[in-house]
Amino acid sequence: MRQLLLQLVVKREALGTVLRSRSEDIGQSSVNTLSSNLSYNLGVYNNQLRNGGSNTSSYLSLNNVTALREHHVVLDGSLYGIGSGSTGQ
């Protein structure tokens, strides 16, 4: 098959905007309080240089999800180069 033709026929009366709360589609939340989850990743990496030296650096990655019922806010970020150091020949 080299081509797929898909046609959707909709009556004009079916077009429009319907406003309704999200809970009507997904049901009531089982938790009505604020909740949060914070995860992190702390790592160190080292690079060996051709001249015999090396440099070491570290990073911290954070991910936070805060929720109130069906509403969620996600914050994600990273810090690089914290605690860096180098040695040379």
Secondary structure, 3 states (H helix, E strand, C coil): CCCCCCCCCCCHHHCCCCCCCHHHHHCCCCCCCEEEEEEEEEEEEEEECCCCCEEEEEEEEEEEEEEECCEEEEEEEEEEEEEEEEECC
